[in-house]
Amino acid sequence: MNKIIMAVVVTLIVAGGAGYMIGASSMSEDTSTEELSESIVMMKKQSLAIKQMSEMMKTGGMMMQELGTKYKDDSMMNQGKDMMIVGDKYMKENQEASTNSGSMQKVMGE
């Protein structure tokens, strides 16, 4: 059960991260302003999705730790801690990426 939850969460994170990276990839010089604006909107949506996933991971990690404590299962507690650490990592990376996209928005005049 725990492995299934971890697999689902990791899959969501990888998919969200891949989508984010595709959206944040460099664009050619002949890209129109409209396309750049659409990219900024898409990046904002991806950022929100990543933030929600990281919050879910942190919450799920806390729940796993509580259950691990309740049932005296060290493995479950460690997996919960790992989920919280990964959730924190994705939240920090997302915040850094949002800061970088803010620079792009200033350049675009949005």
C-alpha positions as CSV (number, residue, x, y, z in Angstrom):
1,M,0.0,0.0,0.0
2,N,2.8,2.4,1.0
3,K,4.7,1.6,-2.2
4,I,1.7,2.3,-4.3
5,I,1.2,5.7,-2.7
6,M,4.8,6.5,-3.1
7,A,4.8,5.4,-6.7
8,V,1.8,7.6,-7.5
9,V,3.2,10.6,-5.8
10,V,6.6,10.2,-7.5
11,T,4.9,9.8,-10.9
12,L,2.9,13.0,-10.4
13,I,6.0,14.9,-9.4
14,V,8.0,13.6,-12.4
15,A,5.2,14.4,-14.8
16,G,4.7,17.9,-13.3
17,G,8.4,18.5,-13.4
18,A,8.7,17.3,-17.0
19,G,5.9,19.6,-18.0
20,Y,7.4,22.5,-16.2
21,M,10.8,21.9,-17.8
22,I,9.2,21.7,-21.3
23,G,7.4,24.9,-20.7
24,A,10.4,26.6,-19.3
25,S,12.8,25.5,-22.1
26,S,14.4,28.3,-24.2
27,M,12.6,29.7,-27.1
28,S,13.8,30.9,-30.5
29,E,14.2,34.6,-31.2
30,D,11.4,34.7,-33.7
31,T,8.8,33.7,-31.0
32,S,6.0,36.2,-30.9
33,T,5.0,38.2,-27.9
34,E,1.7,36.3,-27.8
35,E,3.4,33.0,-27.6
36,L,5.7,34.2,-24.8
37,S,2.6,35.5,-22.9
38,E,1.0,32.1,-23.3
39,S,4.1,30.5,-22.0
40,I,4.1,32.7,-18.9
41,V,0.5,31.8,-18.2
42,M,1.3,28.1,-18.7
43,M,4.3,28.4,-16.4
44,K,2.2,30.0,-13.7
45,K,-0.3,27.2,-13.9
46,Q,2.5,24.6,-13.7
47,S,4.0,26.4,-10.8
48,L,0.7,26.3,-9.0
49,A,0.3,22.5,-9.7
50,I,3.8,21.9,-8.5
51,K,3.1,23.8,-5.3
52,Q,-0.1,21.8,-4.7
53,M,1.8,18.5,-5.3
54,S,4.6,19.5,-2.9
55,E,2.0,20.4,-0.2
56,M,0.3,17.1,-0.8
57,M,3.6,15.3,-0.4
58,K,4.4,17.1,2.8
59,T,0.9,16.3,4.2
60,G,1.1,12.7,3.1
61,G,4.5,12.4,4.7
62,M,3.2,13.7,8.0
63,M,0.3,11.3,7.9
64,M,2.7,8.4,7.1
65,Q,4.9,9.4,10.1
66,E,1.9,9.5,12.4
67,L,0.8,6.0,11.2
68,G,4.4,4.8,11.6
69,T,4.4,6.0,15.1
70,K,1.0,4.6,15.8
71,Y,1.9,1.1,14.5
72,K,5.6,1.3,15.5
73,D,6.7,0.9,11.9
74,D,10.1,2.5,11.4
75,S,10.0,2.0,7.6
76,M,6.8,3.9,7.3
77,M,8.2,6.7,9.4
78,N,11.3,7.0,7.2
79,Q,9.2,7.0,4.1
80,G,7.1,9.7,5.5
81,K,10.2,11.8,6.4
82,D,11.5,11.2,2.8
83,M,8.2,12.4,1.3
84,M,8.3,15.6,3.4
85,I,11.9,16.2,2.4
86,V,11.1,15.8,-1.3
87,G,8.0,18.0,-0.9
88,D,10.1,20.7,0.6
89,K,12.7,20.3,-2.1
90,Y,10.1,20.7,-4.9
91,M,8.5,23.7,-3.1
92,K,11.9,25.5,-2.9
93,E,12.7,24.7,-6.5
94,N,9.3,25.9,-7.6
95,Q,9.8,29.2,-5.7
96,E,13.2,29.7,-7.3
97,A,11.8,29.0,-10.7
98,S,8.9,31.5,-10.0
99,T,11.4,34.1,-9.1
100,N,13.3,33.5,-12.4
101,S,10.0,33.7,-14.4
102,G,9.3,37.0,-12.6
103,S,12.4,38.4,-14.4
104,M,11.0,37.2,-17.7
105,Q,7.7,38.9,-17.0
106,K,9.5,42.2,-16.3
107,V,11.3,42.0,-19.6
108,M,8.0,41.3,-21.4
109,G,6.3,44.2,-19.7
110,E,3.6,42.1,-18.0
